Amino acid sequence: MADARYRYRYLQILIDHIAEDRFPSHNQMNIIESLLRPEEMDAYLEALFEKVEEVHYPSVEMMARIQRLVAYLPMPRQEDGDARGERSRT
């Protein structure tokens, strides 16, 4: 019987394509974003961050896409680090 494993597998295939393609498909990214649950965002965001980090002048559309996704993520707890991803130095 089919279950959510197929949805997860489909997401992983698409995220792998995004990570491997030099110029990721906007349609594939839109499909991923329509299926993603908050707890599944890490792998996708990592793939997008790598795209932005690997070029000197990243795509404005790619940066806007990341900005839109991270805008609604919860802030880290104080003991997890501050908003810049750094550890507290207390």
C-alpha positions in Angstrom: 0.0 0.0 0.0 1.3 3.4 -0.9 2.1 5.8 1.9 4.0 9.0 2.7 7.3 7.3 1.8 6.6 8.0 -1.8 6.1 11.7 -1.2 9.4 11.8 0.7 11.2 9.8 -2.0 9.8 12.2 -4.7 11.0 15.2 -2.6 14.4 13.7 -2.3 14.7 13.0 -6.0 13.8 16.7 -6.8 16.1 18.1 -4.1 18.9 15.9 -5.5 18.3 17.4 -8.9 18.4 20.9 -7.5 21.6 20.2 -5.7 23.3 18.7 -8.8 22.1 21.0 -11.5 24.1 24.1 -12.2 20.9 26.0 -13.1 18.1 24.4 -11.1 14.6 24.2 -12.6 12.3 26.9 -11.3 9.4 24.4 -11.9 11.1 21.7 -9.8 11.8 24.3 -7.0 8.2 25.3 -7.1 7.0 21.7 -6.8 9.4 21.1 -3.9 8.2 24.2 -2.1 4.5 23.2 -2.5 5.3 19.8 -0.9 7.7 20.7 1.8 6.8 20.5 5.5 8.7 22.7 7.9 10.6 19.7 9.3 11.8 18.8 5.8 13.2 22.2 4.9 16.8 21.6 6.0 18.0 19.5 3.0 16.3 21.8 0.5 17.7 25.0 2.1 21.2 23.5 2.2 21.0 22.8 -1.5 19.9 26.4 -2.2 22.6 27.9 0.1 25.2 25.9 -1.8 24.0 27.4 -5.0 24.3 30.9 -3.6 27.7 30.2 -2.0 29.3 28.7 -5.1 29.1 31.8 -7.3 30.4 35.3 -6.8 27.1 36.9 -8.1 24.2 34.6 -7.2 20.9 34.8 -8.9 18.6 37.4 -7.4 15.7 35.1 -7.9 17.5 32.4 -5.9 18.3 34.8 -3.1 14.7 36.0 -3.0 13.5 32.3 -2.9 15.8 31.6 0.1 14.7 34.9 1.8 11.0 33.9 1.4 11.6 30.5 2.9 13.7 31.5 5.9 11.5 34.5 6.8 9.0 32.3 8.5 11.4 29.9 10.2 11.4 30.0 14.0 14.3 31.9 15.7 16.9 29.6 17.4 16.6 29.3 21.2 19.1 31.3 23.2 21.1 28.2 24.0 21.2 27.2 20.4 22.9 30.4 19.2 21.8 33.8 18.1 20.0 34.8 14.8 23.3 34.8 12.9 23.8 31.1 13.7 26.6 31.8 16.2 27.0 30.2 19.6 26.4 32.3 22.6 29.6 33.3 24.3 28.3 33.5 27.9 
